[in-house]
Amino acid sequence: MISSKRMIDRYSGIPLYKQIKHILIEELQGNESSEGKPFSTEEELTKRFHVSRAPVRQALKELANEGYVYRERAKGTFPVQQLPVRPPGLELGGLVSYLREQGMDCHSKVLAVKRVMATKQLIGILRLKSKEELLKISRLILVDQQPLVWTTAYLQTPKTFQPTASQLEEKESVFSILESEQGITISRADHQLWAASATKEEAKMLEIHVGDSVLIMETKLFTRNDQLIGFRRAVHRAEDYKLSFTVNR
């Protein structure tokens, strides 16, 4: 019954759309929606909360952008089921905390932190003039103790910047450490995403079979002054991962 569900507080200083959004997130996380069925229509929500369509549409838009729901024209708004979802506006290095906020048992394990010489491929990707040392960080992100994503990042950083594995696991993001210790802010990331078959190494890391489907995401990292400073390659278990995005017309 709608009457037993939470309602908005009109005396609160929190905008109506944010209140609606937070209430719906709690209900989605509480599995109050049925798989394959719209959890609520715009009309139902406007009647439930006694508001105009504007705050309802804004709340639904943000829920879709953040990966909680997906919308199908003429069909409705559907809850995302089962798979971890990566929303388009996710902050760099924020996947672990984001999945935790969705109620998942998620943590990361740093596999390696070391300085390596740039390969010919990395020289081309990072537009380096010659071989130079890069900071390499390899990390495994796990959900419910099962590998979800294996990432390898290469960063052009001062040689004095050498975070430890324990620091990286505590902070969960090298980017926040880089900003606080070196004043270097990664402000833009250009992604490329495609499907592929798992190599022997990828299969071992993700505990899947060689040749199984994986999602590859390669990312170029830029500072605020548009300097290309790093490159990251992430390999995802395809059957356990979903990328959510919205295209506006």
N, C-alpha and C positions, 0 to 999 in steps of 0.2 A: 504494500500500500504506500502511495506517495506520501500520505500524511505522516508515516512513521519515519520518513527519511529526513536528513538534515536540511535545514532551510538557511537562507542568507540572513545576515544581521544588517538591517537598514540603518542602524545607528553607528555602525562600525566605520572607521576611516578607510578601510580596505575597499578598493573599487569592486563593484558588483561582479564584473567578469572574473576577477581573481578569486572571489569567494566561490563562485560557481565552479570554476576550474578546480580549486582545491577539494571541494566536496566531491566532484566527479572522480578525481584521482583516487580519493580514499575508497570510493565505491568500486572503481575498477580494480584496485589492488586487493579489495576484499572479495573479489570474484562474485560480485553481485550481478554480473552480466552473463548472458548465455552465448556460447560460442556460435558464430554464424548468424547471429541475430543483432540488429541495431540495438544499442543499449538505451538510446533515447533519441527522439526526433527533436528538431528545433521547436516545433509547435508544443510538444510535451514539456520541454524545458521552460518555455516562456510561461506556460500555464502553471507549472510547478512552482517556479520562483516568482511569479507575478511581475515579470519584467518585459521590456521590449525585446525585439530580436537582436538588437545591436550587442548587448553584453553576452548573450548566448552564443552568437556567431564568433565573437572574439575569443570566448573560452574554448569553443570547439576548434577554432583555428590553432590556438596555442597547444591544445592537447595533441592535435595532428602533427604540428611542427616538432613536438618533443617526443613523438613516437608512442604515445599511449593509445591512439586510435588511428584508423585510416578511414577516409571518406570516399564513397562511391556515388557518383551523380545519379540522381533519381532512385537511389536505393537506401541511402542512409549513412550513419556513422557507426563503425564497427570497432569493438575493442580488439587490440592486438593480442593474440593468444600465444602463450608458451614461449616463443622464441625471444631472446634478447634483441632489443631494437636500438639501432643507433640513429638518433635524430639528426637532421642536417645541420642544426646550429650548435651542435655539441662543442664545448670548449676543448681546445687541444689538451690532450692528456687527462681528460675528465671522464673517460669511459668507466673506470672502476667505480668511482663515486656515484656516477649516474645510475649504473646498474644496481648499486646498493640502495639508492633512493627508490628504486622500483621493487624493493623487497627481496632481491636476489643475494645469495651467499657468494660474493665475488671478492677476489683478491688477486694480487699480482706477485709473481716471483721473478726476481732479477737473475738472469742466467749468466750475464757477463757485463763487466764495465772495464774497458781498456782502451788504450790508444793504439791505432793501427795506421799504416800508411795507405793513402788513398789508392784504389785500383784504377786502372784505365777507365773503367765504366763510371766510377765515382767522379773522376776528374772531369769527364764529359758532362755528367748530370749536374755537378755543382759549379761547373765553369771555372775550374781551377787552372791556373797558369802552369802549374807543375805539381809533382807529387808533394804532398804534405800530410802531416799527422792529423787524424780525425779522432774524435771521441766516439767510440762505438758502444752502444747500449743494447743488449738483447734482453727481452722480457717476455714472460708468458703470463697471459691473463686467464684465470680460471673461474668458472661458475659451477657451484656445487661440486668442487674438487675435480672438475673435468676441464681440460684445456679448451679454450674458446678462440683465443687469438695469440699468435706468435709475432712479435714485432722486433724489428732491428732498425735502430736509428744511427745515423752518422752525422755528427755536428762539428762545425768549425768553431772551436772555442779556444780560449787561451789555455796554454799547457798547465797553468796553475789551477784550472777548474777540473777537479777530479773527484766528483761525488762518489761515495761508497755505495755498495749494494744496499746496506741497511738504511742509508739516507733516502735512497730512491724508493725503497719499499715503504718507508714511513710517509714520505711526501706523495708517493704514487705518481709523480710527474716530474721529469727532469726540467721541464719548462719553468715551473715555479721556482725551482732552485736556481736555475740560470738567471732568472730575473732578480731574485733577492740577493744573490751573491755577486753577480757580474753586471747587473743593470741592463741585461740584454733581454728584450721582449720579443717573443715570436708572436706576430700579429696577424699573419696570413698563412694559409696552407692551401696549396693547389693539389687536388686529389685526382687520381685516375684509378678506376675500379673495373675489374674484369674477372670472369670465371676461368678456372684452369684446373688441371689435374695435379694432385699432390705428388711432389717428388719424394724420394726416399727420406731425405732429411725432414721435409715438412710433415710427412706421414708419421715419422717417429716423434716429432715434437707435439703434434696434435692428437696422437694416439688414434690414428685412422689408418686405412690401407693405402698403399701406393696406388695412385691412379684415381682415388676418390676425389670428388669435386671439392674445390676450395675457392674462396673469394680472395683475390689479391687486391690490396689497396696500396698504391705507391704515392707518396706525398712529398712535395717540395715545400720547405719551410722558409719563410721570409720574415725579416725584422721590420720594425716600424718605418725605417728608411728604405724599405723595399730591397734589402740586401738578401740574396739567397744564402742561407746559413746552414741548411741541413737537408737531409733526405731520410725518409723513413719508409720501410716496407713492412706491411702487415699482412699476415696470412690467416684467414678465418676459416673455421669449420663451416662449410656452406650450409649443411642441414641444420645447424644450430644457431644461425645468425640471420638477421633481417635488417636491411637498410631502409629507413623510412624517409621520404622527402616529398615536398609539395612544390608543384609548378604552378605559378599564377599566370593568368592570361591577361 
